């Protein structure tokens, strides 16, 4: 029950046709979506290494 719609990617700003599934609305094109999934996967694998010092903002 998916359909193809035209969206403007929130990451790169290009207008693309993507397959929209009923459960989640797409915000990113396929290329940016894959990139964000890889970044999230890397974060998930390495987040246990983060310390409070890593999270402090530089002034």
PyMOL Python script that loads the backbone (N, CA, C, O; Angstrom):
from pymol import cmd

cmd.read_pdbstr("""\
ATOM      1  N   UNK A   1       0.829  -1.188   0.000  1.00  0.00           N
ATOM      2  CA  UNK A   1       0.000   0.000   0.000  1.00  0.00           C
ATOM      3  C   UNK A   1       0.871   1.249   0.000  1.00  0.00           C
ATOM      4  O   UNK A   1       0.520   2.244   0.634  1.00  0.00           O
ATOM      5  N   UNK A   2       1.981   1.212  -0.689  1.00  0.00           N
ATOM      6  CA  UNK A   2       2.839   2.385  -0.788  1.00  0.00           C
ATOM      7  C   UNK A   2       2.552   3.098  -2.109  1.00  0.00           C
ATOM      8  O   UNK A   2       2.022   2.511  -3.052  1.00  0.00           O
ATOM      9  N   UNK A   3       2.913   4.367  -2.147  1.00  0.00           N
ATOM     10  CA  UNK A   3       2.686   5.162  -3.348  1.00  0.00           C
ATOM     11  C   UNK A   3       3.876   6.083  -3.560  1.00  0.00           C
ATOM     12  O   UNK A   3       4.628   6.358  -2.624  1.00  0.00           O
ATOM     13  N   UNK A   4       4.047   6.553  -4.770  1.00  0.00           N
ATOM     14  CA  UNK A   4       5.145   7.435  -5.101  1.00  0.00           C
ATOM     15  C   UNK A   4       4.668   8.885  -4.999  1.00  0.00           C
ATOM     16  O   UNK A   4       3.642   9.255  -5.569  1.00  0.00           O
ATOM     17  N   UNK A   5       5.430   9.696  -4.263  1.00  0.00           N
ATOM     18  CA  UNK A   5       5.108  11.114  -4.125  1.00  0.00           C
ATOM     19  C   UNK A   5       6.360  11.941  -4.409  1.00  0.00           C
ATOM     20  O   UNK A   5       7.473  11.414  -4.415  1.00  0.00           O
ATOM     21  N   UNK A   6       6.174  13.213  -4.639  1.00  0.00           N
ATOM     22  CA  UNK A   6       7.272  14.138  -4.887  1.00  0.00           C
ATOM     23  C   UNK A   6       7.516  14.946  -3.621  1.00  0.00           C
ATOM     24  O   UNK A   6       6.598  15.578  -3.099  1.00  0.00           O
ATOM     25  N   UNK A   7       8.769  14.928  -3.118  1.00  0.00           N
ATOM     26  CA  UNK A   7       9.120  15.692  -1.917  1.00  0.00           C
ATOM     27  C   UNK A   7      10.358  16.529  -2.184  1.00  0.00           C
ATOM     28  O   UNK A   7      11.086  16.294  -3.148  1.00  0.00           O
ATOM     29  N   UNK A   8      10.585  17.498  -1.329  1.00  0.00           N
ATOM     30  CA  UNK A   8      11.832  18.253  -1.346  1.00  0.00           C
ATOM     31  C   UNK A   8      12.663  17.735  -0.172  1.00  0.00           C
ATOM     32  O   UNK A   8      12.235  17.810   0.980  1.00  0.00           O
ATOM     33  N   UNK A   9      13.851  17.209  -0.471  1.00  0.00           N
ATOM     34  CA  UNK A   9      14.713  16.613   0.540  1.00  0.00           C
ATOM     35  C   UNK A   9      15.119  17.671   1.563  1.00  0.00           C
ATOM     36  O   UNK A   9      15.533  18.769   1.195  1.00  0.00           O
ATOM     37  N   UNK A  10      15.000  17.340   2.834  1.00  0.00           N
ATOM     38  CA  UNK A  10      15.355  18.265   3.904  1.00  0.00           C
ATOM     39  C   UNK A  10      16.867  18.424   4.038  1.00  0.00           C
ATOM     40  O   UNK A  10      17.331  19.407   4.618  1.00  0.00           O
ATOM     41  N   UNK A  11      17.638  17.483   3.517  1.00  0.00           N
ATOM     42  CA  UNK A  11      19.095  17.535   3.633  1.00  0.00           C
ATOM     43  C   UNK A  11      19.732  18.280   2.463  1.00  0.00           C
ATOM     44  O   UNK A  11      20.469  19.244   2.669  1.00  0.00           O
ATOM     45  N   UNK A  12      19.450  17.837   1.234  1.00  0.00           N
ATOM     46  CA  UNK A  12      20.122  18.420   0.064  1.00  0.00           C
ATOM     47  C   UNK A  12      19.253  19.435  -0.675  1.00  0.00           C
ATOM     48  O   UNK A  12      19.771  20.202  -1.486  1.00  0.00           O
ATOM     49  N   UNK A  13      17.948  19.457  -0.416  1.00  0.00           N
ATOM     50  CA  UNK A  13      17.058  20.442  -1.015  1.00  0.00           C
ATOM     51  C   UNK A  13      16.549  20.091  -2.408  1.00  0.00           C
ATOM     52  O   UNK A  13      15.821  20.886  -3.003  1.00  0.00           O
ATOM     53  N   UNK A  14      16.905  18.931  -2.947  1.00  0.00           N
ATOM     54  CA  UNK A  14      16.450  18.526  -4.278  1.00  0.00           C
ATOM     55  C   UNK A  14      15.020  18.015  -4.212  1.00  0.00           C
ATOM     56  O   UNK A  14      14.593  17.457  -3.202  1.00  0.00           O
ATOM     57  N   UNK A  15      14.290  18.212  -5.296  1.00  0.00           N
ATOM     58  CA  UNK A  15      12.950  17.644  -5.403  1.00  0.00           C
ATOM     59  C   UNK A  15      13.079  16.286  -6.062  1.00  0.00           C
ATOM     60  O   UNK A  15      13.634  16.170  -7.155  1.00  0.00           O
ATOM     61  N   UNK A  16      12.568  15.258  -5.401  1.00  0.00           N
ATOM     62  CA  UNK A  16      12.683  13.888  -5.896  1.00  0.00           C
ATOM     63  C   UNK A  16      11.377  13.133  -5.678  1.00  0.00           C
ATOM     64  O   UNK A  16      10.561  13.508  -4.836  1.00  0.00           O
ATOM     65  N   UNK A  17      11.194  12.067  -6.448  1.00  0.00           N
ATOM     66  CA  UNK A  17      10.072  11.162  -6.247  1.00  0.00           C
ATOM     67  C   UNK A  17      10.539  10.032  -5.351  1.00  0.00           C
ATOM     68  O   UNK A  17      11.562   9.403  -5.620  1.00  0.00           O
ATOM     69  N   UNK A  18       9.792   9.772  -4.286  1.00  0.00           N
ATOM     70  CA  UNK A  18      10.128   8.703  -3.352  1.00  0.00           C
ATOM     71  C   UNK A  18       8.893   7.852  -3.106  1.00  0.00           C
ATOM     72  O   UNK A  18       7.764   8.292  -3.326  1.00  0.00           O
ATOM     73  N   UNK A  19       9.123   6.631  -2.649  1.00  0.00           N
ATOM     74  CA  UNK A  19       8.027   5.738  -2.291  1.00  0.00           C
ATOM     75  C   UNK A  19       7.614   6.068  -0.867  1.00  0.00           C
ATOM     76  O   UNK A  19       8.416   5.979   0.062  1.00  0.00           O
ATOM     77  N   UNK A  20       6.362   6.446  -0.709  1.00  0.00           N
ATOM     78  CA  UNK A  20       5.822   6.823   0.604  1.00  0.00           C
ATOM     79  C   UNK A  20       5.033   5.662   1.170  1.00  0.00           C
ATOM     80  O   UNK A  20       4.100   5.166   0.538  1.00  0.00           O
ATOM     81  N   UNK A  21       5.403   5.236   2.347  1.00  0.00           N
ATOM     82  CA  UNK A  21       4.663   4.179   3.026  1.00  0.00           C
ATOM     83  C   UNK A  21       3.712   4.835   4.040  1.00  0.00           C
ATOM     84  O   UNK A  21       3.983   5.943   4.501  1.00  0.00           O
ATOM     85  N   UNK A  22       2.632   4.184   4.383  1.00  0.00           N
ATOM     86  CA  UNK A  22       1.629   4.818   5.249  1.00  0.00           C
ATOM     87  C   UNK A  22       2.127   5.152   6.652  1.00  0.00           C
ATOM     88  O   UNK A  22       1.620   6.090   7.266  1.00  0.00           O
ATOM     89  N   UNK A  23       3.102   4.416   7.175  1.00  0.00           N
ATOM     90  CA  UNK A  23       3.490   4.592   8.565  1.00  0.00           C
ATOM     91  C   UNK A  23       4.348   5.838   8.809  1.00  0.00           C
ATOM     92  O   UNK A  23       4.128   6.552   9.787  1.00  0.00           O
ATOM     93  N   UNK A  24       5.319   6.106   7.938  1.00  0.00           N
ATOM     94  CA  UNK A  24       6.236   7.228   8.142  1.00  0.00           C
ATOM     95  C   UNK A  24       6.277   8.126   6.916  1.00  0.00           C
ATOM     96  O   UNK A  24       6.291   7.641   5.785  1.00  0.00           O
ATOM     97  N   UNK A  25       6.296   9.429   7.143  1.00  0.00           N
ATOM     98  CA  UNK A  25       6.439  10.373   6.044  1.00  0.00           C
ATOM     99  C   UNK A  25       7.915  10.557   5.741  1.00  0.00           C
ATOM    100  O   UNK A  25       8.720  10.724   6.658  1.00  0.00           O
ATOM    101  N   UNK A  26       8.276  10.529   4.475  1.00  0.00           N
ATOM    102  CA  UNK A  26       9.664  10.666   4.068  1.00  0.00           C
ATOM    103  C   UNK A  26      10.065  12.141   4.074  1.00  0.00           C
ATOM    104  O   UNK A  26       9.307  12.998   3.620  1.00  0.00           O
ATOM    105  N   UNK A  27      11.271  12.431   4.594  1.00  0.00           N
ATOM    106  CA  UNK A  27      11.811  13.783   4.593  1.00  0.00           C
ATOM    107  C   UNK A  27      13.047  13.883   3.714  1.00  0.00           C
ATOM    108  O   UNK A  27      13.435  14.978   3.308  1.00  0.00           O
ATOM    109  N   UNK A  28      13.675  12.729   3.412  1.00  0.00           N
ATOM    110  CA  UNK A  28      14.944  12.721   2.709  1.00  0.00           C
ATOM    111  C   UNK A  28      14.876  11.886   1.443  1.00  0.00           C
ATOM    112  O   UNK A  28      14.108  10.928   1.356  1.00  0.00           O
ATOM    113  N   UNK A  29      15.696  12.262   0.453  1.00  0.00           N
ATOM    114  CA  UNK A  29      15.812  11.449  -0.749  1.00  0.00           C
ATOM    115  C   UNK A  29      16.550  10.155  -0.397  1.00  0.00           C
ATOM    116  O   UNK A  29      17.102  10.034   0.696  1.00  0.00           O
ATOM    117  N   UNK A  30      16.559   9.205  -1.305  1.00  0.00           N
ATOM    118  CA  UNK A  30      17.177   7.911  -1.023  1.00  0.00           C
ATOM    119  C   UNK A  30      18.660   8.048  -0.697  1.00  0.00           C
ATOM    120  O   UNK A  30      19.157   7.375   0.206  1.00  0.00           O
ATOM    121  N   UNK A  31      19.369   8.906  -1.418  1.00  0.00           N
ATOM    122  CA  UNK A  31      20.809   9.093  -1.201  1.00  0.00           C
ATOM    123  C   UNK A  31      21.090   9.654   0.198  1.00  0.00           C
ATOM    124  O   UNK A  31      21.956   9.142   0.907  1.00  0.00           O
ATOM    125  N   UNK A  32      20.371  10.693   0.592  1.00  0.00           N
ATOM    126  CA  UNK A  32      20.564  11.296   1.917  1.00  0.00           C
ATOM    127  C   UNK A  32      20.079  10.368   3.023  1.00  0.00           C
ATOM    128  O   UNK A  32      20.652  10.346   4.112  1.00  0.00           O
ATOM    129  N   UNK A  33      19.031   9.608   2.749  1.00  0.00           N
ATOM    130  CA  UNK A  33      18.511   8.664   3.730  1.00  0.00           C
ATOM    131  C   UNK A  33      19.549   7.594   4.050  1.00  0.00           C
ATOM    132  O   UNK A  33      19.743   7.244   5.214  1.00  0.00           O
ATOM    133  N   UNK A  34      20.208   7.079   3.032  1.00  0.00           N
ATOM    134  CA  UNK A  34      21.248   6.068   3.242  1.00  0.00           C
ATOM    135  C   UNK A  34      22.404   6.661   4.037  1.00  0.00           C
ATOM    136  O   UNK A  34      22.940   6.016   4.939  1.00  0.00           O
ATOM    137  N   UNK A  35      22.792   7.903   3.697  1.00  0.00           N
ATOM    138  CA  UNK A  35      23.882   8.569   4.410  1.00  0.00           C
ATOM    139  C   UNK A  35      23.532   8.761   5.882  1.00  0.00           C
ATOM    140  O   UNK A  35      24.365   8.509   6.754  1.00  0.00           O
ATOM    141  N   UNK A  36      22.306   9.204   6.168  1.00  0.00           N
ATOM    142  CA  UNK A  36      21.888   9.425   7.552  1.00  0.00           C
ATOM    143  C   UNK A  36      21.799   8.111   8.327  1.00  0.00           C
ATOM    144  O   UNK A  36      22.135   8.073   9.511  1.00  0.00           O
ATOM    145  N   UNK A  37      21.354   7.041   7.680  1.00  0.00           N
ATOM    146  CA  UNK A  37      21.287   5.735   8.344  1.00  0.00           C
ATOM    147  C   UNK A  37      22.678   5.252   8.719  1.00  0.00           C
ATOM    148  O   UNK A  37      22.864   4.692   9.800  1.00  0.00           O
ATOM    149  N   UNK A  38      23.665   5.460   7.840  1.00  0.00           N
ATOM    150  CA  UNK A  38      25.042   5.065   8.138  1.00  0.00           C
ATOM    151  C   UNK A  38      25.599   5.883   9.308  1.00  0.00           C
ATOM    152  O   UNK A  38      26.268   5.337  10.185  1.00  0.00           O
ATOM    153  N   UNK A  39      25.323   7.197   9.319  1.00  0.00           N
ATOM    154  CA  UNK A  39      25.781   8.043  10.416  1.00  0.00           C
ATOM    155  C   UNK A  39      25.139   7.596  11.737  1.00  0.00           C
ATOM    156  O   UNK A  39      25.807   7.560  12.770  1.00  0.00           O
ATOM    157  N   UNK A  40      23.855   7.259  11.701  1.00  0.00           N
ATOM    158  CA  UNK A  40      23.163   6.820  12.906  1.00  0.00           C
ATOM    159  C   UNK A  40      23.731   5.486  13.378  1.00  0.00           C
ATOM    160  O   UNK A  40      23.925   5.278  14.576  1.00  0.00           O
ATOM    161  N   UNK A  41      23.996   4.591  12.443  1.00  0.00           N
ATOM    162  CA  UNK A  41      24.560   3.287  12.786  1.00  0.00           C
ATOM    163  C   UNK A  41      25.921   3.463  13.451  1.00  0.00           C
ATOM    164  O   UNK A  41      26.217   2.799  14.445  1.00  0.00           O
ATOM    165  N   UNK A  42      26.750   4.355  12.907  1.00  0.00           N
ATOM    166  CA  UNK A  42      28.063   4.629  13.478  1.00  0.00           C
ATOM    167  C   UNK A  42      27.924   5.220  14.874  1.00  0.00           C
ATOM    168  O   UNK A  42      28.677   4.857  15.779  1.00  0.00           O
ATOM    169  N   UNK A  43      26.969   6.128  15.058  1.00  0.00           N
ATOM    170  CA  UNK A  43      26.722   6.721  16.370  1.00  0.00           C
ATOM    171  C   UNK A  43      26.285   5.650  17.370  1.00  0.00           C
ATOM    172  O   UNK A  43      26.782   5.609  18.496  1.00  0.00           O
ATOM    173  N   UNK A  44      25.359   4.789  16.960  1.00  0.00           N
ATOM    174  CA  UNK A  44      24.857   3.748  17.851  1.00  0.00           C
ATOM    175  C   UNK A  44      25.983   2.822  18.312  1.00  0.00           C
ATOM    176  O   UNK A  44      26.013   2.407  19.471  1.00  0.00           O
ATOM    177  N   UNK A  45      26.907   2.497  17.407  1.00  0.00           N
ATOM    178  CA  UNK A  45      28.001   1.595  17.740  1.00  0.00           C
ATOM    179  C   UNK A  45      29.018   2.245  18.669  1.00  0.00           C
ATOM    180  O   UNK A  45      29.665   1.558  19.459  1.00  0.00           O
ATOM    181  N   UNK A  46      29.162   3.559  18.578  1.00  0.00           N
ATOM    182  CA  UNK A  46      30.221   4.235  19.312  1.00  0.00           C
ATOM    183  C   UNK A  46      29.745   5.143  20.443  1.00  0.00           C
ATOM    184  O   UNK A  46      30.569   5.805  21.074  1.00  0.00           O
ATOM    185  N   UNK A  47      28.452   5.194  20.715  1.00  0.00           N
ATOM    186  CA  UNK A  47      27.974   6.145  21.718  1.00  0.00           C
ATOM    187  C   UNK A  47      28.436   5.787  23.123  1.00  0.00           C
ATOM    188  O   UNK A  47      28.526   6.674  23.972  1.00  0.00           O
ATOM    189  N   UNK A  48      28.727   4.545  23.394  1.00  0.00           N
ATOM    190  CA  UNK A  48      29.202   4.158  24.726  1.00  0.00           C
ATOM    191  C   UNK A  48      30.574   4.747  25.011  1.00  0.00           C
ATOM    192  O   UNK A  48      30.990   4.806  26.168  1.00  0.00           O
ATOM    193  N   UNK A  49      31.293   5.189  23.964  1.00  0.00           N
ATOM    194  CA  UNK A  49      32.617   5.780  24.134  1.00  0.00           C
ATOM    195  C   UNK A  49      32.545   7.261  24.507  1.00  0.00           C
ATOM    196  O   UNK A  49      33.546   7.833  24.937  1.00  0.00           O
ATOM    197  N   UNK A  50      31.377   7.890  24.347  1.00  0.00           N
ATOM    198  CA  UNK A  50      31.242   9.310  24.626  1.00  0.00           C
ATOM    199  C   UNK A  50      31.342   9.591  26.120  1.00  0.00           C
ATOM    200  O   UNK A  50      30.866   8.813  26.948  1.00  0.00           O
ATOM    201  N   UNK A  51      31.964  10.709  26.446  1.00  0.00           N
ATOM    202  CA  UNK A  51      32.046  11.155  27.832  1.00  0.00           C
ATOM    203  C   UNK A  51      31.404  12.529  27.940  1.00  0.00           C
ATOM    204  O   UNK A  51      31.054  13.132  26.925  1.00  0.00           O
ATOM    205  N   UNK A  52      31.249  13.017  29.135  1.00  0.00           N
ATOM    206  CA  UNK A  52      30.684  14.357  29.303  1.00  0.00           C
ATOM    207  C   UNK A  52      31.595  15.412  28.692  1.00  0.00           C
ATOM    208  O   UNK A  52      31.109  16.435  28.210  1.00  0.00           O
ATOM    209  N   UNK A  53      32.900  15.187  28.701  1.00  0.00           N
ATOM    210  CA  UNK A  53      33.824  16.147  28.102  1.00  0.00           C
ATOM    211  C   UNK A  53      33.589  16.268  26.606  1.00  0.00           C
ATOM    212  O   UNK A  53      33.728  17.357  26.049  1.00  0.00           O
ATOM    213  N   UNK A  54      33.236  15.175  25.946  1.00  0.00           N
ATOM    214  CA  UNK A  54      32.959  15.201  24.503  1.00  0.00           C
ATOM    215  C   UNK A  54      31.701  15.992  24.196  1.00  0.00           C
ATOM    216  O   UNK A  54      31.577  16.550  23.106  1.00  0.00           O
ATOM    217  N   UNK A  55      30.773  16.051  25.127  1.00  0.00           N
ATOM    218  CA  UNK A  55      29.491  16.695  24.882  1.00  0.00           C
ATOM    219  C   UNK A  55      29.467  18.164  25.259  1.00  0.00           C
ATOM    220  O   UNK A  55      28.499  18.854  24.937  1.00  0.00           O
ATOM    221  N   UNK A  56      30.494  18.671  25.928  1.00  0.00           N
ATOM    222  CA  UNK A  56      30.516  20.084  26.314  1.00  0.00           C
ATOM    223  C   UNK A  56      30.746  20.951  25.098  1.00  0.00           C
ATOM    224  O   UNK A  56      31.495  20.590  24.190  1.00  0.00           O
ATOM    225  N   UNK A  57      30.093  22.098  25.090  1.00  0.00           N
ATOM    226  CA  UNK A  57      30.254  23.035  23.983  1.00  0.00           C
ATOM    227  C   UNK A  57      31.528  23.846  24.184  1.00  0.00           C
ATOM    228  O   UNK A  57      31.848  24.262  25.297  1.00  0.00           O
ATOM    229  N   UNK A  58      32.241  24.059  23.096  1.00  0.00           N
ATOM    230  CA  UNK A  58      33.442  24.905  23.158  1.00  0.00           C
ATOM    231  C   UNK A  58      33.010  26.362  23.193  1.00  0.00           C
ATOM    232  O   UNK A  58      32.139  26.783  22.432  1.00  0.00           O
ATOM    233  N   UNK A  59      33.630  27.129  24.088  1.00  0.00           N
ATOM    234  CA  UNK A  59      33.261  28.539  24.190  1.00  0.00           C
ATOM    235  C   UNK A  59      34.254  29.405  23.462  1.00  0.00           C
ATOM    236  O   UNK A  59      34.107  30.627  23.438  1.00  0.00           O
TER     237      UNK A  59
END
""", "prot")
cmd.dss("prot")
cmd.show_as("cartoon", "prot")
cmd.util.cbc("prot")
cmd.orient("prot")
